[in-house]
Amino acid sequence: MANQLLKGKKGIIFGALDERSIAWKTALAAVAEGAEIVLTNAPIALRMGKINELAKQCNAQVIAADATSMADMENLMAKSMEALGGKLDFILHSIGMSPNVRKSIEYTNTNYDNFLKTIDISALSLHRVCQTAMKADAMNEWGSIVGLSYIAAQRTFPGYNDMADAKAMLESIARSFGYQYGFAKKVRVNTISQSPTVTTAGSGVSGFDVFYHYAEKMSPLGNASAEDCANYCCMLFSDYTRMVTMQNLFHDGGFSYTGVSGMLIEEMQKNNA
Ligand SMILES: NC(=O)c1ccc[n+]([C@@H]2O[C@H](COP(=O)([O-])OP(=O)(O)OC[C@H]3O[C@@H](n4cnc5c(N)ncnc54)[C@H](O)[C@@H]3O)[C@@H](O)[C@H]2O)c1
């Protein structure tokens, strides 16, 4: 499928933990499309994950950075431009983590220290990425920053817990920073709202199997895979979407605009028979 869509472009990919990660697939897809990349993840993820395997395949440098640390983000911007020999054309923010979800603490019984960490890691980090990139003048004009979201930002999926609030904020930051960055430097900021996908972060959400199955049956095209999402990210990094900014773009096989599907009705009728 590769068409050298990103030939000559340089970017940073956050969040490749293992081969199931959306960021992992996006790194491979971006390189296949001709991009040069830097890979980054939190120091602990670098120790536990397999990012060096991916780095070899992508001929990419790995730079550790905790997305909640301003100093790490500043260092990452400077080192990435050094490694790539110039300014950036795209950044993928593929970061999410909720200590409340991890510890199975219910939404109505939330721990607020955990809640603040969820917001800091999963939403404010996009602001931090945009702010440090802007201050370092790290992005070329018409560059593209993409974050990954989920439809729980608009509709309630109870197992998604405080991540729903983080995603609502993430999408809002994409709009607010997209406005600022567009006027200041013609840089685009968007989020992709992806189907449920089997990854470490995805499978950690309670009831994931059930809503993966439900979304598959509700979506006219079925659930979008991580590979499909990677291709959509590349499209958003490319010049074909140069006038798209401040958007939350559903990439979900039609799930978001389907009220109910024939398949689900049939399933419920069978269960009630
Ligand atoms: N899997 C799904 O069902 C699904 C659906 C919609 C959106 N998303 C979003 O896609 C993105 C990628 O998730 P994924 O599903 O590929 O899972 P994943 O677990 O592979 O990726 C999440 C990444 O976030 C990184 N991370 C956590 N804390 C960090 C920190 N402090 N600093 C830097 N990085 C940190 C992890 O190390 C990991 O690499 C997330 O924003 C997630 O919410 C996932």
The ligand as a MOL file (V3000), in Angstrom:
LIG
                    3D

  0  0  0     0  0            999 V3000
M  V30 BEGIN CTAB
M  V30 COUNTS 44 48 0 0 0
M  V30 BEGIN ATOM
M  V30 1 N -6.6120 0.3120 22.1410 0
M  V30 2 C -7.7700 0.9200 22.0110 0
M  V30 3 O -8.8490 0.2940 22.0820 0
M  V30 4 C -7.8000 2.3950 21.7540 0
M  V30 5 C -8.9740 2.9780 21.1950 0
M  V30 6 C -8.9880 4.3590 20.9930 0
M  V30 7 C -7.8850 5.1260 21.3560 0
M  V30 8 N -6.7740 4.5230 21.8940 0 CHG=1
M  V30 9 C -5.6340 5.3620 22.2730 0
M  V30 10 O -4.5210 5.0410 21.4880 0
M  V30 11 C -3.3400 5.4540 22.1800 0
M  V30 12 C -2.3060 4.3360 22.1330 0
M  V30 13 O -2.7350 3.2470 22.8950 0
M  V30 14 P -2.5830 1.7330 22.4280 0
M  V30 15 O -3.9640 1.1820 22.3830 0
M  V30 16 O -1.7090 1.6100 21.2590 0 CHG=-1
M  V30 17 O -1.9200 1.0470 23.7180 0
M  V30 18 P -0.3900 0.9210 24.2250 0
M  V30 19 O -0.5030 0.4470 25.6250 0
M  V30 20 O 0.3840 0.0960 23.2920 0
M  V30 21 O 0.1540 2.4260 24.1850 0
M  V30 22 C 0.0160 3.3510 25.2420 0
M  V30 23 C 1.3940 4.0120 25.3960 0
M  V30 24 O 1.3530 5.1010 26.3180 0
M  V30 25 C 2.6710 5.1440 26.8730 0
M  V30 26 N 2.7490 5.9530 28.0810 0
M  V30 27 C 2.0970 5.7550 29.2560 0
M  V30 28 N 2.4990 6.6860 30.1490 0
M  V30 29 C 3.4140 7.4770 29.5270 0
M  V30 30 C 4.1840 8.6080 29.9210 0
M  V30 31 N 4.0950 9.1030 31.1690 0
M  V30 32 N 5.0370 9.1620 29.0340 0
M  V30 33 C 5.1490 8.6740 27.7700 0
M  V30 34 N 4.4220 7.6060 27.3340 0
M  V30 35 C 3.5780 7.0180 28.2020 0
M  V30 36 C 2.9270 3.6490 27.1790 0
M  V30 37 O 4.2760 3.3860 27.4950 0
M  V30 38 C 2.4570 3.0170 25.8980 0
M  V30 39 O 3.5140 2.9050 24.9740 0
M  V30 40 C -3.7860 5.8650 23.5780 0
M  V30 41 O -3.9890 7.2720 23.6260 0
M  V30 42 C -5.1230 5.1640 23.6930 0
M  V30 43 O -5.9630 5.7500 24.6560 0
M  V30 44 C -6.7080 3.1750 22.0780 0
M  V30 END ATOM
M  V30 BEGIN BOND
M  V30 1 1 1 2
M  V30 2 2 2 3
M  V30 3 1 2 4
M  V30 4 1 4 5
M  V30 5 2 4 44
M  V30 6 2 5 6
M  V30 7 1 6 7
M  V30 8 2 7 8
M  V30 9 1 8 9
M  V30 10 1 8 44
M  V30 11 1 9 10
M  V30 12 1 9 42
M  V30 13 1 10 11
M  V30 14 1 11 12
M  V30 15 1 11 40
M  V30 16 1 12 13
M  V30 17 1 13 14
M  V30 18 2 14 15
M  V30 19 1 14 16
M  V30 20 1 14 17
M  V30 21 1 17 18
M  V30 22 2 18 19
M  V30 23 1 18 20
M  V30 24 1 18 21
M  V30 25 1 21 22
M  V30 26 1 22 23
M  V30 27 1 23 24
M  V30 28 1 23 38
M  V30 29 1 24 25
M  V30 30 1 25 26
M  V30 31 1 25 36
M  V30 32 1 26 27
M  V30 33 1 26 35
M  V30 34 2 27 28
M  V30 35 1 28 29
M  V30 36 1 29 30
M  V30 37 2 29 35
M  V30 38 1 30 31
M  V30 39 2 30 32
M  V30 40 1 32 33
M  V30 41 2 33 34
M  V30 42 1 34 35
M  V30 43 1 36 37
M  V30 44 1 36 38
M  V30 45 1 38 39
M  V30 46 1 40 41
M  V30 47 1 40 42
M  V30 48 1 42 43
M  V30 END BOND
M  V30 END CTAB
M  END
